[in-house]
């Protein structure tokens, strides 16, 4: 896990390009990756702790966009080496609120970061997949409102993906 706030750009790129931390016995579909924490955890992740969200919000103010520049630069560098790389943008909430609302809110947080990476930093949308996890993966174990839990994480998932699957496309059934 790399904390974006304190990581030099080279650490961010290295985390994005690192091989799986555990052997990958086969290729997986995007849905399998999205819904298996154990599988996702085989790839290093970057916590975008430079951007956190207000309670109940998925808004990122334009004056915060540049806080995403180090991750955007790392993704662009990775794409220059392999234009088929796929990155999973994961949204999270704190434990307040109900589960359904938190899942929706976390989806919107992931999508908000994806849109900024696409619109502001020109990352091709086909290289980004998004998924919200609500309060399933708290960074700080508390049931109270906790800003550190209202976050987005990014990881490269290309090494896990099924062979021949279109980058960012729907997972085959």
Secondary structure, 3 states (H helix, E strand, C coil): CEECCCCCHHHHHHHHHCCCCCCCCCCECHHHHHCCHHHHCCCCCEECCCCCCCCCCCCCCHHHHHHHHHHHHHHHHHHHHCCCCCEEEEECCCCCCCHHHHHHHHHHHHHHHHHHHHHCCCCCHHHEEEEECCCCCCCCCCCCCCHHHCCEEEEECHHHECCCCCCCCCCCC
